[in-house]
Amino acid sequence: MSAFIVGIVSFLFTIMILSYLIGDNFLFRLAVHIFVGASAGYVAAVAIHQVIWPYLFVPLFEGSMDERGLMMIPLIFFV
């Protein structure tokens, strides 16, 4: 059932993107906005998981006092 739903959604997005051939329309712009939003969310999740968490928050919780003091500066600018 899941593969069927993914297939239908993929087909609809393909039709929405190909609708640009008849001119710039609402369906094409909607598909582009969805793709840009999904990719921005994915990039943000990867950045938080692979950069911000291990290099900013882990030293704050598990580091020495020197590391904690140094990590307060980026934390202030992060917030």
C-alpha positions as CSV (number, residue, x, y, z in Angstrom):
1,M,0.0,0.0,0.0
2,S,2.8,2.4,0.8
3,A,4.5,1.9,-2.6
4,F,1.2,2.6,-4.3
5,I,0.8,5.9,-2.5
6,V,4.4,6.9,-3.2
7,G,3.9,6.1,-6.9
8,I,0.7,8.2,-7.0
9,V,2.4,11.2,-5.3
10,S,5.4,10.8,-7.6
11,F,3.2,10.7,-10.7
12,L,1.3,13.8,-9.5
13,F,4.5,15.8,-8.9
14,T,5.8,14.7,-12.4
15,I,2.6,16.0,-14.0
16,M,2.8,19.2,-11.9
17,I,6.4,19.9,-13.1
18,L,5.6,19.0,-16.7
19,S,2.7,21.4,-16.7
20,Y,5.3,24.1,-17.1
21,L,5.4,23.2,-20.8
22,I,2.0,24.8,-21.3
23,G,3.1,27.9,-19.4
24,D,3.9,29.1,-15.9
25,N,0.9,28.1,-13.8
26,F,-0.2,27.4,-10.2
27,L,0.5,23.7,-10.2
28,F,4.1,24.2,-11.3
29,R,4.7,27.0,-8.8
30,L,3.2,24.8,-6.0
31,A,5.4,21.8,-6.9
32,V,8.5,24.1,-6.9
33,H,7.6,25.6,-3.5
34,I,7.1,22.1,-2.1
35,F,10.5,20.9,-3.5
36,V,12.3,23.9,-2.2
37,G,10.7,23.6,1.2
38,A,11.5,20.0,1.5
39,S,15.1,20.5,0.5
40,A,15.5,23.4,2.9
41,G,14.1,21.3,5.7
42,Y,16.4,18.4,4.9
43,V,19.5,20.7,4.8
44,A,18.5,22.2,8.2
45,A,18.1,18.8,9.7
46,V,21.5,17.6,8.4
47,A,23.2,20.7,9.6
48,I,21.7,20.4,13.1
49,H,22.4,16.7,13.4
50,Q,26.0,16.7,12.0
51,V,27.3,20.1,12.8
52,I,25.5,22.1,15.5
53,W,24.8,19.2,17.9
54,P,28.2,17.5,18.0
55,Y,30.3,20.7,17.9
56,L,28.3,23.0,20.0
57,F,26.0,21.2,22.4
58,V,28.0,18.1,23.2
59,P,31.0,20.0,24.4
60,L,28.6,22.1,26.6
61,F,27.3,19.0,28.3
62,E,30.4,16.7,28.4
63,G,33.4,19.0,28.1
64,S,35.7,20.5,30.6
65,M,35.2,24.0,32.1
66,D,37.5,25.5,29.4
67,E,35.5,23.9,26.6
68,R,32.3,25.0,28.2
69,G,33.5,28.6,28.4
70,L,34.6,28.6,24.8
71,M,31.3,27.2,23.6
72,M,29.3,29.9,25.3
73,I,30.4,32.4,22.7
74,P,28.9,30.6,19.7
75,L,25.9,29.7,21.7
76,I,25.2,33.3,22.4
77,F,25.5,34.2,18.7
78,F,23.4,31.1,17.8
79,V,20.4,32.2,19.9
